[in-house]
């Protein structure tokens, strides 16, 4: 029996999502067929509304439904401290701490030649503009602890060096509750580098 063209099209659409393989996409496609028509309509409408209503904040790059995101428009936050992150979803992770009162700058990825991400494809120029205005006291480089994340952080640090702003990097080390014998050598090395007096 030949695959129905509509199922193939739906499967291909689901497989475009990150982390979804062909088998998972196929299961999702058949799951949609088993849904109530009302639920399918809601699902379809939710996708449509998300694409139509959500955009990147022109100030920081965080996803928002407002003209400017609630973080940038909050006068109670310290706009002189900027945490630089790779993606909008990284902001959600940092916001869950409830301890950072600064603002954010989303790069839109990290420098990665293997994935075709160059310096020009990231929003680094707008970060430099913010710093050059003179209102920024600290830039916190909060890119991930991968080779590409480190490369990006080092590049930005060198680019902003000498512009009268403090540049810091997120500390690395052992996660809470972790055992030393399970940690890899790089994590242990970074934990030793980031040690502090108690």
N, C-alpha and C positions, 0 to 999 in steps of 0.2 A: 504494500500500500504506500502510495506517495504521500509525503508530508504536505499538509494543506498550506497554500501560500500565505494565508493570514497568520497561521501559527508560526511559520518560518519568520515572517516579518516581526511578529511580537517577540519571538525568542531573540532575534538579532537586536531588537531594541533593548531588551533587558540585559543582554550580554555586554552592552556598552557601559553599564554601570561598573565602577571599580570593584574588584574582588569577586565579580560574578562570572563564573565559568559557563560553558555551553550547557552542561547538565543542569546547573542551578537555574539558568535562564529559561530552559525548557520547562522545568518544574513550575516556575513562576507563571509562564505563559498558560500552562494547563490549569493552574490555580485560578487565574483570572476567568477562565471559561466556566469554572464551577461557582463563581461568585454570583450573588443576586444582581440583577441588572441595576438596581438602585445603588448597590455598593460600587459597581463598576463606574457608574456615573459620578459618584462622589470622588472616587479615585482619580478619574480623568479630570474632573473639575479642580481637584486639589493640585494636580500637576500643572494645569493651565494657569491657575491663580498664582502659584509659586513663581513661575517663569515671568508672568506679567507684573507682579507686585514687588518682587524682591530685586534689589539692585545693590551695587557697591556704594558705600558712603564716599562722597567725593573728597572728604577730608582724610579718612584713614584706610578705606578699602574694606571695612567690615560689612557684611550683608545687613541690609536694613529695608524696611518698608516705608520709612519716613524719608524726608528730603536729606536730613543729616541724622546719623545714628544717635541713639540715646547716650552713648558714651561721650561722643564729641560735643553734644549739645548740653551736657551736664556741667554747669559752672562750678559745682562742688568738687570736681576732679582736678587733679594737678596736671595742667596741660604743659608743664615744663619738663615732665618726665614721660618719655615715650618708650614703650616696649615694642621692639621690632620683631614681628612674627612672619612665618612663611605663608600661612593660609588663614582665611577667616575662621575656620573651625578651631584654630589654635587659641583664638581669643576666648572662646567658650571654656576651654580647659583652664586658662589663667583666671577667668572671672569666677570660676567655681571656688577658688581659694578664698574669696572675699577679703583679701588683704592687700591687693594692689589698687591704688587710687589714682594712678596715672592714666594716660591714654595709649592708643596703639597706632602702629603703622604696619599695614599688611603688604608684604613684598609681592605676593602672587606667585610664590614658589621659591626655589633656591637655585643657585648656579649649578647647572648639571649639563655638561657637554654631551653625555650619553643620552640624555632625554631631550636635548635640543633647547635647553634653557640657558640663555646667555645673560650677561649683565643688562643688555638693552631690553630684554623681555620682562625685566623686573621693575618695580616702581621705586628705584633707588634715587633717581633724579629728584622726585618730589620730597623724599626724605632729606636730601641735601638742602633743598630750598627751605624746608622747615627749620633746619639747624641754622642756616645762613640769616634767617630773620632775627636771630638773637634771643628768642624767647625760651629756648630749650636749654635746660641745665644738665639733663642726663639722658643718654640713650642706652637702653637695656637690650642687648642682643639676645633674643629669645628664640633663635632658630634651633632646630633639633640637633642632637648630638651625633649626627651622621657625618660622613666625610663631606658630603655636599653642604650640609648645614654649617659645618666648621669653616669650609672654604668661603661660604657666603659671609659669615660673621667676620672672618679675618679681612676679607676684601672691604667690607663696610667700615670696619675699625680703622683700617689704613686710610680710606677715603676721607673719613671725618677727623682724622688726627690733625691737631693744630687749629681746629676751628672753635676752640674755647668751650667745648662741651665734654662732660665726663662720659666715658664710654665703659660700660660694664657688660659682663657676660653672665648668663645664668650659671650657677654652680652645678657641678656634677658630683656624683657619688653613689653611695649605696641607698637603695630605697628602704623605707621603714619596714622592719620585720624581715629583712633579707639576711641570709647567712653568708659569711665570708667565703665558704667553700663552694657556693653556687655562683659567685660573681666572676665575671670574666676579667682578664688582666687589665684591659683598658679602663673598665669601670673602677677597679681597685686603684689604678694609677691616678685617675682623675679624683678619686676620693682622698688620696694622700695629698694631692696638689691643693685641694680645696679645704684642707683641714683648718680648724680655727681653735683658738685658745678658749678653754672653758674655766 
